[in-house]
Amino acid sequence: NPLQYQKQLRLQEARRLMINEGLDVSSACYRVGYESPSQFSREYGRHFGSPPSKDVRRLLRSA
């Protein structure tokens, strides 16, 4: 489904921004086009399996 693919790309870009550019969750959320940080966090958690801040901390520790 094209909408799901677009959402996936936005979530991946937000993840990249938080990891590589050090953006906080809200900044990354707005940068990729979400209007609600809570909606963004919910969808991020569904897609990646954990909330954005926890996921990013884990990825930065393992890098």
MOPAC internal coordinates of N, CA, C and O (Angstrom, degrees):
PM7 1SCF
backbone

  N    0.0000 0     0.00 0     0.00 0    0    0    0
  C    1.4441 1     0.00 0     0.00 0    1    0    0
  C    1.5375 1   108.65 1     0.00 0    2    1    0
  O    1.2310 1   119.72 1   -52.03 1    3    2    1
  N    1.3189 1   118.14 1   127.97 1    3    2    1
  C    1.4712 1   121.53 1  -176.14 1    5    3    2
  C    1.5305 1   114.42 1   -59.38 1    6    5    3
  O    1.2310 1   119.95 1   143.77 1    7    6    5
  N    1.3315 1   117.70 1   -36.23 1    7    6    5
  C    1.4646 1   119.31 1   179.64 1    9    7    6
  C    1.5250 1   111.56 1   -67.16 1   10    9    7
  O    1.2310 1   120.63 1   140.73 1   11   10    9
  N    1.3199 1   116.41 1   -39.27 1   11   10    9
  C    1.4674 1   119.62 1   178.18 1   13   11   10
  C    1.5284 1   110.67 1   -66.48 1   14   13   11
  O    1.2310 1   120.70 1   142.30 1   15   14   13
  N    1.3222 1   116.26 1   -37.70 1   15   14   13
  C    1.4617 1   120.46 1   178.26 1   17   15   14
  C    1.5275 1   109.88 1   -63.97 1   18   17   15
  O    1.2310 1   120.42 1   136.35 1   19   18   17
  N    1.3290 1   116.80 1   -43.65 1   19   18   17
  C    1.4633 1   121.00 1   178.57 1   21   19   18
  C    1.5328 1   110.67 1   -62.16 1   22   21   19
  O    1.2310 1   120.37 1   137.85 1   23   22   21
  N    1.3312 1   116.90 1   -42.15 1   23   22   21
  C    1.4628 1   121.28 1   178.23 1   25   23   22
  C    1.5300 1   110.13 1   -61.85 1   26   25   23
  O    1.2310 1   120.82 1   137.20 1   27   26   25
  N    1.3330 1   116.04 1   -42.80 1   27   26   25
  C    1.4598 1   120.97 1   179.25 1   29   27   26
  C    1.5293 1   110.58 1   -60.20 1   30   29   27
  O    1.2310 1   120.35 1   136.13 1   31   30   29
  N    1.3352 1   116.94 1   -43.87 1   31   30   29
  C    1.4623 1   120.53 1   179.02 1   33   31   30
  C    1.5268 1   111.21 1   -63.10 1   34   33   31
  O    1.2310 1   120.27 1   138.66 1   35   34   33
  N    1.3243 1   117.09 1   -41.34 1   35   34   33
  C    1.4635 1   121.06 1   179.69 1   37   35   34
  C    1.5261 1   110.86 1   -64.21 1   38   37   35
  O    1.2310 1   120.43 1   138.02 1   39   38   37
  N    1.3294 1   116.78 1   -41.98 1   39   38   37
  C    1.4627 1   120.12 1   179.49 1   41   39   38
  C    1.5275 1   111.02 1   -66.54 1   42   41   39
  O    1.2310 1   120.22 1   139.95 1   43   42   41
  N    1.3191 1   117.19 1   -40.05 1   43   42   41
  C    1.4640 1   120.34 1   178.30 1   45   43   42
  C    1.5249 1   111.12 1   -65.35 1   46   45   43
  O    1.2310 1   120.49 1   140.98 1   47   46   45
  N    1.3340 1   116.67 1   -39.02 1   47   46   45
  C    1.4622 1   120.18 1   178.11 1   49   47   46
  C    1.5294 1   110.30 1   -66.63 1   50   49   47
  O    1.2310 1   120.02 1   139.34 1   51   50   49
  N    1.3143 1   117.57 1   -40.66 1   51   50   49
  C    1.4648 1   120.59 1   177.69 1   53   51   50
  C    1.5272 1   110.19 1   -61.68 1   54   53   51
  O    1.2310 1   120.58 1   137.91 1   55   54   53
  N    1.3111 1   116.50 1   -42.09 1   55   54   53
  C    1.4696 1   120.72 1   178.58 1   57   55   54
  C    1.5270 1   109.94 1   -61.41 1   58   57   55
  O    1.2310 1   120.66 1   136.11 1   59   58   57
  N    1.3192 1   116.35 1   -43.89 1   59   58   57
  C    1.4657 1   120.96 1   178.82 1   61   59   58
  C    1.5318 1   110.80 1   -61.40 1   62   61   59
  O    1.2310 1   120.53 1   136.54 1   63   62   61
  N    1.3314 1   116.60 1   -43.46 1   63   62   61
  C    1.4667 1   120.72 1  -179.82 1   65   63   62
  C    1.5278 1   111.52 1   -62.79 1   66   65   63
  O    1.2310 1   120.42 1   140.03 1   67   66   65
  N    1.3170 1   116.80 1   -39.97 1   67   66   65
  C    1.4653 1   119.92 1  -179.73 1   69   67   66
  C    1.5278 1   111.25 1   -69.34 1   70   69   67
  O    1.2310 1   120.39 1   142.30 1   71   70   69
  N    1.3204 1   116.86 1   -37.70 1   71   70   69
  C    1.4649 1   120.27 1  -177.30 1   73   71   70
  C    1.5256 1   111.38 1   -80.42 1   74   73   71
  O    1.2310 1   120.19 1   128.91 1   75   74   73
  N    1.3270 1   117.25 1   -51.09 1   75   74   73
  C    1.4645 1   120.63 1  -172.53 1   77   75   74
  C    1.5183 1   114.17 1   -84.85 1   78   77   75
  O    1.2310 1   120.04 1   150.02 1   79   78   77
  N    1.3263 1   117.53 1   -29.98 1   79   78   77
  C    1.4627 1   119.55 1  -176.35 1   81   79   78
  C    1.5234 1   112.65 1  -111.43 1   82   81   79
  O    1.2310 1   120.32 1   178.82 1   83   82   81
  N    1.3256 1   117.00 1    -1.18 1   83   82   81
  C    1.4516 1   120.87 1   175.54 1   85   83   82
  C    1.5201 1   115.43 1    71.38 1   86   85   83
  O    1.2310 1   120.01 1  -160.28 1   87   86   85
  N    1.3270 1   117.59 1    19.72 1   87   86   85
  C    1.4636 1   119.78 1   178.38 1   89   87   86
  C    1.5178 1   110.23 1   -68.13 1   90   89   87
  O    1.2310 1   120.93 1   -32.40 1   91   90   89
  N    1.3281 1   115.82 1   147.60 1   91   90   89
  C    1.4565 1   118.81 1   173.40 1   93   91   90
  C    1.5290 1   108.96 1   -79.84 1   94   93   91
  O    1.2310 1   120.81 1    -7.74 1   95   94   93
  N    1.3173 1   116.07 1   172.26 1   95   94   93
  C    1.4650 1   120.87 1  -174.30 1   97   95   94
  C    1.5244 1   111.48 1   -58.80 1   98   97   95
  O    1.2310 1   120.12 1   132.61 1   99   98   97
  N    1.3217 1   117.37 1   -47.39 1   99   98   97
  C    1.4660 1   120.18 1  -177.60 1  101   99   98
  C    1.5221 1   111.88 1   -63.26 1  102  101   99
  O    1.2310 1   120.34 1   136.67 1  103  102  101
  N    1.3194 1   116.95 1   -43.33 1  103  102  101
  C    1.4644 1   120.09 1  -179.59 1  105  103  102
  C    1.5214 1   111.23 1   -63.32 1  106  105  103
  O    1.2310 1   120.50 1   135.77 1  107  106  105
  N    1.3259 1   116.64 1   -44.23 1  107  106  105
  C    1.4647 1   120.15 1   178.80 1  109  107  106
  C    1.5205 1   110.52 1   -64.18 1  110  109  107
  O    1.2310 1   120.90 1   139.16 1  111  110  109
  N    1.3144 1   115.88 1   -40.84 1  111  110  109
  C    1.4613 1   122.36 1   179.38 1  113  111  110
  C    1.5279 1   110.38 1   -56.52 1  114  113  111
  O    1.2310 1   120.43 1   128.15 1  115  114  113
  N    1.3340 1   116.79 1   -51.85 1  115  114  113
  C    1.4644 1   120.41 1  -178.33 1  117  115  114
  C    1.5287 1   111.29 1   -68.96 1  118  117  115
  O    1.2310 1   120.44 1   143.94 1  119  118  117
  N    1.3237 1   116.76 1   -36.06 1  119  118  117
  C    1.4652 1   120.67 1  -177.62 1  121  119  118
  C    1.5259 1   111.46 1   -61.79 1  122  121  119
  O    1.2310 1   120.20 1   144.12 1  123  122  121
  N    1.3340 1   117.22 1   -35.88 1  123  122  121
  C    1.4724 1   119.38 1  -178.66 1  125  123  122
  C    1.5248 1   113.00 1   -93.01 1  126  125  123
  O    1.2310 1   120.51 1  -173.55 1  127  126  125
  N    1.3439 1   116.63 1     6.45 1  127  126  125
  C    1.4548 1   119.10 1   170.54 1  129  127  126
  C    1.5141 1   117.82 1   104.46 1  130  129  127
  O    1.2310 1   119.86 1  -175.42 1  131  130  129
  N    1.3287 1   117.87 1     4.58 1  131  130  129
  C    1.4656 1   119.29 1   175.70 1  133  131  130
  C    1.5227 1   108.66 1   -81.08 1  134  133  131
  O    1.2310 1   120.55 1   -33.34 1  135  134  133
  N    1.3129 1   116.55 1   146.66 1  135  134  133
  C    1.4610 1   121.02 1   177.72 1  137  135  134
  C    1.5220 1   111.71 1  -101.82 1  138  137  135
  O    1.2310 1   120.36 1   163.64 1  139  138  137
  N    1.3219 1   116.92 1   -16.36 1  139  138  137
  C    1.4628 1   121.31 1  -176.68 1  141  139  138
  C    1.5305 1   110.52 1  -125.94 1  142  141  139
  O    1.2310 1   120.05 1   -65.62 1  143  142  141
  N    1.3429 1   117.50 1   114.38 1  143  142  141
  C    1.4648 1   119.50 1   176.90 1  145  143  142
  C    1.5276 1   113.37 1   -58.63 1  146  145  143
  O    1.2310 1   120.10 1   146.63 1  147  146  145
  N    1.3342 1   117.41 1   -33.37 1  147  146  145
  C    1.4694 1   118.22 1  -179.74 1  149  147  146
  C    1.5265 1   110.81 1   -69.79 1  150  149  147
  O    1.2310 1   120.04 1   140.71 1  151  150  149
  N    1.3244 1   117.52 1   -39.29 1  151  150  149
  C    1.4628 1   120.17 1   176.19 1  153  151  150
  C    1.5303 1   110.18 1   -65.19 1  154  153  151
  O    1.2310 1   120.78 1   137.91 1  155  154  153
  N    1.3279 1   116.12 1   -42.09 1  155  154  153
  C    1.4549 1   120.65 1   178.19 1  157  155  154
  C    1.5278 1   110.37 1   -59.27 1  158  157  155
  O    1.2310 1   120.20 1   132.13 1  159  158  157
  N    1.3233 1   117.22 1   -47.87 1  159  158  157
  C    1.4679 1   120.77 1  -178.82 1  161  159  158
  C    1.5191 1   111.92 1   -62.25 1  162  161  159
  O    1.2310 1   120.75 1   140.38 1  163  162  161
  N    1.3164 1   116.17 1   -39.62 1  163  162  161
  C    1.4659 1   120.67 1   178.45 1  165  163  162
  C    1.5342 1   110.51 1   -62.67 1  166  165  163
  O    1.2310 1   120.65 1   131.05 1  167  166  165
  N    1.3262 1   116.35 1   -48.95 1  167  166  165
  C    1.4633 1   120.09 1  -178.37 1  169  167  166
  C    1.5280 1   111.44 1   -68.33 1  170  169  167
  O    1.2310 1   120.46 1   143.27 1  171  170  169
  N    1.3156 1   116.72 1   -36.73 1  171  170  169
  C    1.4581 1   121.18 1   177.31 1  173  171  170
  C    1.5276 1   109.72 1   -61.34 1  174  173  171
  O    1.2310 1   120.88 1   132.85 1  175  174  173
  N    1.3146 1   115.91 1   -47.15 1  175  174  173
  C    1.4648 1   120.58 1   179.41 1  177  175  174
  C    1.5144 1   112.58 1   -60.95 1  178  177  175
  O    1.2310 1   120.61 1   139.96 1  179  178  177
  N    1.3224 1   116.43 1   -40.04 1  179  178  177
  C    1.4684 1   120.05 1   177.27 1  181  179  178
  C    1.5245 1   110.92 1   -64.17 1  182  181  179
  O    1.2310 1   120.85 1   140.04 1  183  182  181
  N    1.3121 1   115.97 1   -39.96 1  183  182  181
  C    1.4700 1   120.17 1  -175.71 1  185  183  182
  C    1.5316 1   112.47 1   -76.29 1  186  185  183
  O    1.2310 1   120.40 1   133.76 1  187  186  185
  N    1.3366 1   116.84 1   -46.24 1  187  186  185
  C    1.4645 1   120.38 1  -173.90 1  189  187  186
  C    1.5260 1   114.01 1  -100.56 1  190  189  187
  O    1.2310 1   119.71 1   170.10 1  191  190  189
  N    1.3241 1   118.15 1    -9.90 1  191  190  189
  C    1.4552 1   120.42 1   175.57 1  193  191  190
  C    1.5119 1   116.16 1    93.66 1  194  193  191
  O    1.2310 1   120.00 1   175.81 1  195  194  193
  N    1.3214 1   117.61 1    -4.19 1  195  194  193
  C    1.4653 1   120.77 1   174.63 1  197  195  194
  C    1.5241 1   108.94 1  -156.49 1  198  197  195
  O    1.2310 1   120.29 1   -19.91 1  199  198  197
  N    1.3304 1   117.06 1   160.09 1  199  198  197
  C    1.4651 1   120.16 1  -178.82 1  201  199  198
  C    1.5322 1   111.00 1   -60.89 1  202  201  199
  O    1.2310 1   119.98 1   -24.44 1  203  202  201
  N    1.3269 1   117.65 1   155.56 1  203  202  201
  C    1.4641 1   120.63 1  -174.13 1  205  203  202
  C    1.5272 1   114.48 1   -55.90 1  206  205  203
  O    1.2310 1   119.45 1   131.86 1  207  206  205
  N    1.3203 1   118.65 1   -48.14 1  207  206  205
  C    1.4678 1   118.86 1  -175.85 1  209  207  206
  C    1.5266 1   111.35 1   -64.72 1  210  209  207
  O    1.2310 1   120.27 1   140.08 1  211  210  209
  N    1.3088 1   117.09 1   -39.92 1  211  210  209
  C    1.4713 1   121.07 1   178.93 1  213  211  210
  C    1.5316 1   110.65 1   -67.13 1  214  213  211
  O    1.2310 1   120.54 1   137.66 1  215  214  213
  N    1.3192 1   116.57 1   -42.34 1  215  214  213
  C    1.4640 1   121.50 1   179.82 1  217  215  214
  C    1.5253 1   110.76 1   -62.58 1  218  217  215
  O    1.2310 1   120.47 1   134.33 1  219  218  217
  N    1.3239 1   116.71 1   -45.67 1  219  218  217
  C    1.4649 1   120.74 1  -178.12 1  221  219  218
  C    1.5269 1   110.50 1   -65.73 1  222  221  219
  O    1.2310 1   119.98 1   137.20 1  223  222  221
  N    1.3332 1   117.64 1   -42.80 1  223  222  221
  C    1.4761 1   119.79 1   176.87 1  225  223  222
  C    1.5242 1   110.65 1   -57.72 1  226  225  223
  O    1.2310 1   120.72 1   134.92 1  227  226  225
  N    1.3189 1   116.22 1   -45.08 1  227  226  225
  C    1.4702 1   120.49 1  -179.44 1  229  227  226
  C    1.5291 1   110.59 1   -61.53 1  230  229  227
  O    1.2310 1   120.59 1   135.11 1  231  230  229
  N    1.3332 1   116.48 1   -44.89 1  231  230  229
  C    1.4634 1   120.13 1  -178.44 1  233  231  230
  C    1.5273 1   111.77 1   -66.90 1  234  233  231
  O    1.2310 1   120.16 1   142.04 1  235  234  233
  N    1.3205 1   117.30 1   -37.96 1  235  234  233
  C    1.4655 1   119.90 1   179.41 1  237  235  234
  C    1.5251 1   111.20 1   -68.82 1  238  237  235
  O    1.2310 1   120.09 1   144.13 1  239  238  237
  N    1.3291 1   117.43 1   -35.87 1  239  238  237
  C    1.4709 1   120.65 1   177.61 1  241  239  238
  C    1.5190 1   111.17 1   -65.86 1  242  241  239
  O    1.2310 1   120.41 1   143.03 1  243  242  241
  N    1.3261 1   116.83 1   -36.97 1  243  242  241
  C    1.4634 1   119.89 1  -175.67 1  245  243  242
  C    1.5238 1   112.58 1   -84.98 1  246  245  243
  O    1.2310 1   119.91 1   174.63 1  247  246  245
  N    1.3210 1   117.78 1    -5.37 1  247  246  245
  C    1.4768 1   120.88 1  -178.28 1  249  247  246
  C    1.5132 1   111.39 1   -79.30 1  250  249  247
  O    1.2310 1   120.10 1   180.00 1  251  250  249

